[in-house]
Amino acid sequence: MTERSPERPGLIQARPVRHPWRWVAIAALTVVVAMIVSSFVTNAKWDFPFALEIMQQQRVLEGLYKGTLLGTAGAMAIGVTFGVVVAVMRLSDNPVLRWVSFGYTWFFRAIPRYVLLVLIGTGIGYLYNRLDIGVPFGEQIASVFGLSNDLTIWHFDTKDITGGIFGGMVGLGLSEAAYMAEIARAGILSVDKGQAEAAQALGMDSGRTMRRIVLPQAMRVIVPPTGNETIAMVKDTSLLVALPVITELFYQTSSIGSQTFRIMPGLVAATLYYLIVCSILMVGQSYLERYFGRGFGQPKPKNPRFARPAGMGGA
């Protein structure tokens, strides 16, 4: 029987593997970035001073907070609300609700948003000058019974809502709801069914189970793609010109560029505003992901040590 050595081995002096091509890639990227910066600084055609002047004009700021920011907020509010409802319908045991939700997502995912906005802005107003809310075939029923009223409860002029920012929010929101329905459905399916069964065993109804148990856990899956959809919606507000809506960021900056025959500064001004807004949304998305992702996974250690556990000896 051999005696155990009283001396214990020290720390393992592990040396990291060298990656010389990483430094080559970093040098190449540095050269490319320096060339881009040099192009921005030395090329006077960018005309950054005039682009900053365009960004400060009143009608551009009005287009930013009305058409872009307000349009995005309204469209996403409609999209998220209807999307969750359609997702719940899609997961329902009722075949009628499932087929209705499938038809909704099929239609609005197949129609381009620009075409949808054109249909809302011009098509609905052309087909229906006035929308009546009441009893179906009310005019025919009233004529049969000799009634003076055509059984219309309420009516409104379609041009009052389809030609402005509200019509754009409705169009973009209905389109977004089809995508949000699939995102919400994926999030709901990611939650184990045992969670809902346990809640129902405690006496919760299906509505409260969805609000208090399922959706809070599904948010971990729902938040990242919803953030992407919100950022995409900021850029899709430039399609509101199809209604037409002129109180919008890109329309105002491009119109100033056309009027002054300096197109590039107008495009630069719009690009800078989109970069600012989307960067803020990305930061907010990261905080939401961190908040709803609590308890899932363990953080990776920053500086792992290559050492033997204490008390481990050699043979």
C-alpha positions in Angstrom: 0.0 0.0 0.0 1.5 3.3 -1.1 1.7 6.3 1.1 -0.1 9.5 0.1 2.2 12.4 -0.7 1.9 15.1 1.9 2.4 17.8 -0.7 -0.6 19.0 -2.6 -0.4 20.3 -6.2 -0.7 24.1 -6.7 -2.9 26.0 -9.0 -3.1 24.9 -12.6 -1.4 27.6 -14.7 -3.7 27.3 -17.7 -2.8 29.5 -20.6 -5.5 30.7 -23.0 -5.4 29.6 -26.6 -4.1 32.3 -28.9 -6.3 33.6 -31.7 -4.2 35.7 -34.0 -7.0 36.0 -36.6 -9.1 37.9 -34.1 -6.6 40.7 -34.1 -6.5 40.7 -37.9 -10.3 41.0 -38.0 -10.2 43.8 -35.4 -7.6 45.7 -37.5 -9.7 45.2 -40.7 -12.9 46.5 -38.9 -11.0 49.4 -37.5 -9.9 50.4 -41.0 -13.5 50.1 -42.3 -14.9 52.2 -39.5 -12.2 54.8 -39.9 -13.1 55.0 -43.7 -16.8 55.5 -42.9 -16.1 58.2 -40.3 -13.7 59.9 -42.8 -16.5 59.8 -45.4 -18.9 61.5 -43.0 -16.4 64.2 -42.0 -14.8 65.0 -45.3 -17.8 64.7 -47.7 -19.7 68.0 -47.7 -22.7 66.6 -49.5 -23.9 65.1 -46.2 -24.6 68.7 -45.1 -25.0 67.8 -41.4 -25.5 71.5 -40.2 -28.6 71.8 -42.4 -29.8 68.4 -41.3 -29.7 69.6 -37.7 -31.7 72.7 -38.7 -34.3 70.5 -40.3 -34.5 68.4 -37.0 -35.4 71.6 -35.1 -38.2 72.8 -37.3 -41.6 72.9 -35.8 -43.5 70.9 -38.4 -40.8 68.2 -38.2 -41.2 68.0 -34.4 -44.9 67.9 -34.8 -44.6 65.0 -37.3 -42.3 63.2 -34.9 -44.6 63.2 -31.8 -47.9 63.0 -33.7 -47.4 60.7 -36.7 -44.5 58.7 -35.4 -44.6 58.5 -31.6 -48.4 58.8 -31.2 -49.0 56.6 -34.2 -46.7 53.9 -32.9 -48.2 54.0 -29.4 -51.8 53.8 -30.7 -51.1 51.0 -33.2 -49.2 48.9 -30.7 -52.0 49.4 -28.1 -54.5 48.1 -30.6 -52.2 45.4 -31.8 -51.3 44.0 -28.4 -54.9 44.1 -27.1 -56.5 42.4 -30.1 -53.5 40.1 -30.5 -53.9 38.6 -27.0 -57.7 38.2 -27.6 -57.1 36.5 -30.9 -54.4 34.3 -29.4 -56.8 33.2 -26.6 -59.4 32.5 -29.3 -56.9 30.4 -31.2 -56.2 28.3 -28.2 -59.9 27.9 -27.3 -61.7 24.6 -27.4 -64.5 26.2 -29.4 -64.0 25.4 -33.1 -65.8 28.6 -34.2 -63.5 30.8 -32.2 -60.4 28.9 -33.5 -61.5 29.3 -37.2 -62.4 33.0 -36.8 -59.0 33.7 -35.2 -57.2 31.7 -37.9 -59.1 33.6 -40.6 -58.1 36.9 -39.0 -54.4 36.1 -38.8 -54.5 34.6 -42.3 -56.0 37.8 -43.9 -54.0 40.5 -42.1 -50.7 38.6 -42.4 -51.2 38.2 -46.1 -52.0 41.9 -46.9 -49.1 44.3 -47.1 -49.5 47.2 -44.7 -49.1 49.8 -47.4 -51.9 48.1 -49.4 -54.1 47.9 -46.2 -53.6 51.6 -45.5 -54.6 52.5 -49.1 -57.7 50.4 -48.7 -58.6 52.1 -45.5 -57.8 55.6 -46.7 -59.5 55.4 -50.1 -61.3 52.1 -50.5 -63.6 52.2 -47.5 -64.6 55.8 -48.2 -65.3 54.9 -51.8 -67.4 51.9 -50.9 -69.2 53.3 -47.9 -69.8 57.0 -47.5 -71.6 56.4 -44.2 -71.5 53.4 -41.9 -74.8 52.6 -40.1 -74.9 50.6 -36.9 -78.3 49.0 -36.2 -80.5 46.1 -37.2 -79.3 44.3 -40.4 -81.5 44.9 -43.4 -83.2 47.6 -41.3 -84.4 49.6 -44.3 -86.1 46.6 -45.9 -87.7 45.6 -42.6 -88.9 49.1 -41.9 -90.5 49.3 -45.4 -92.4 46.0 -44.8 -93.9 47.2 -41.5 -94.3 50.8 -42.7 -91.9 52.3 -40.1 -90.5 55.7 -40.6 -87.2 54.8 -38.9 -84.8 52.5 -40.8 -83.8 50.9 -37.5 -80.4 52.6 -37.5 -79.1 53.2 -34.0 -76.0 55.3 -34.9 -74.1 56.3 -38.0 -70.9 58.2 -38.8 -69.1 59.5 -41.9 -66.2 57.2 -42.8 -64.0 60.0 -44.1 -63.9 61.4 -40.6 -61.9 58.5 -39.2 -60.2 56.8 -42.3 -58.3 59.8 -43.5 -56.3 60.9 -40.4 -53.9 59.5 -37.9 -56.7 57.6 -36.1 -57.3 55.6 -39.3 -53.6 54.9 -39.7 -53.4 53.7 -36.1 -56.4 51.4 -36.7 -55.0 50.0 -39.9 -51.5 49.4 -38.5 -53.0 48.1 -35.2 -55.2 45.5 -37.0 -52.3 44.4 -39.0 -50.0 44.2 -35.9 -52.7 42.2 -34.0 -52.2 39.3 -36.4 -48.5 39.1 -35.6 -49.0 39.7 -31.9 -51.5 36.9 -31.8 -48.9 34.4 -32.9 -46.3 35.9 -30.5 -48.8 35.7 -27.6 -49.8 32.2 -28.6 -46.2 31.0 -28.5 -45.8 32.6 -25.1 -48.9 31.0 -23.7 -47.9 27.6 -25.0 -44.4 28.0 -23.4 -46.0 27.8 -19.9 -46.5 24.4 -18.6 -50.1 23.2 -18.5 -49.6 22.1 -14.9 -49.6 25.8 -13.9 -53.1 26.3 -15.2 -54.3 23.0 -13.7 -52.9 23.9 -10.3 -54.6 27.3 -10.4 -58.0 25.8 -11.4 -57.6 23.2 -8.6 -57.4 26.2 -6.2 -60.7 27.5 -7.5 -59.6 30.1 -10.0 -61.7 30.5 -13.1 -60.1 30.4 -16.6 -60.0 34.2 -17.0 -58.2 34.8 -13.7 -55.9 31.9 -14.4 -54.9 33.5 -17.7 -54.4 36.9 -16.2 -52.7 36.0 -12.9 -50.8 32.8 -13.7 -50.2 32.1 -17.4 -49.6 35.5 -18.9 -47.1 36.7 -16.3 -45.0 33.6 -17.0 -45.5 33.9 -20.7 -44.1 37.5 -20.7 -40.6 36.1 -20.7 -41.2 34.8 -24.2 -43.5 37.5 -25.4 -41.4 40.6 -24.5 -38.5 40.2 -26.9 -40.5 39.8 -30.1 -42.9 42.4 -29.0 -40.0 44.8 -28.6 -38.9 44.0 -32.1 -42.5 44.6 -33.4 -42.6 48.0 -31.6 -39.3 49.1 -33.2 -40.6 47.9 -36.6 -43.8 49.9 -36.0 -41.8 53.1 -35.5 -40.5 52.7 -39.0 -43.8 51.5 -40.5 -45.4 54.8 -39.5 -43.7 56.2 -42.6 -46.4 54.3 -44.6 -49.1 56.6 -43.2 -48.6 58.7 -46.3 -50.9 56.1 -48.0 -54.0 57.5 -46.2 -52.7 60.2 -46.7 -51.3 61.6 -43.4 -48.8 64.4 -43.8 -48.2 65.0 -40.1 -45.5 62.4 -40.0 -41.7 62.5 -39.6 -40.4 61.2 -42.8 -42.9 63.1 -45.0 -42.0 66.4 -43.3 -38.2 65.9 -43.6 -38.4 64.7 -47.2 -40.7 67.6 -48.2 -38.3 70.1 -46.7 -35.5 68.4 -48.7 -37.5 68.6 -51.9 -38.5 72.3 -51.3 -34.9 73.3 -50.7 -33.4 71.0 -53.4 -31.2 69.5 -50.6 -32.5 66.0 -50.5 -29.7 64.4 -48.5 -30.0 66.5 -45.3 -33.7 65.7 -45.1 -32.9 62.0 -45.2 -30.2 62.4 -42.7 -32.5 64.2 -40.3 -35.1 61.5 -40.5 -32.5 58.8 -40.1 -31.1 60.5 -36.9 -34.5 60.7 -35.4 -35.3 57.1 -36.1 -32.0 56.1 -34.6 -32.7 58.0 -31.4 -36.2 56.7 -30.9 -35.3 53.1 -31.7 -32.2 53.2 -29.4 -34.4 54.4 -26.5 -36.9 51.6 -27.2 -34.0 49.0 -27.3 -32.9 50.1 -23.9 -36.4 49.8 -22.5 -36.7 46.4 -24.1 -33.5 45.2 -22.4 -34.9 46.3 -19.0 -38.2 44.5 -19.6 -36.4 41.4 -20.6 -34.3 41.5 -17.5 -37.4 42.1 -15.3 -39.6 39.3 -16.7 -36.6 36.9 -17.1 -35.9 36.8 -13.4 -35.3 33.3 -12.0 -34.6 31.7 -15.4 -31.0 30.5 -15.9 -27.8 31.4 -14.0 -25.4 34.1 -14.9 -22.1 33.0 -16.4 -19.1 33.6 -14.1 -16.9 36.4 -15.4 -13.5 35.2 -14.3 -13.5 31.4 -13.7 -10.4 30.1 -12.0 -8.7 27.0 -13.1 -8.0 25.6 -9.6 -8.6 22.3 -7.9 -11.2 22.3 -5.1 -9.7 22.8 -1.6 -9.0 19.5 0.2 -8.3 17.5 -3.0 -5.0 15.7 -2.8 -2.9 13.8 -5.3 -2.1 10.1 -5.3 
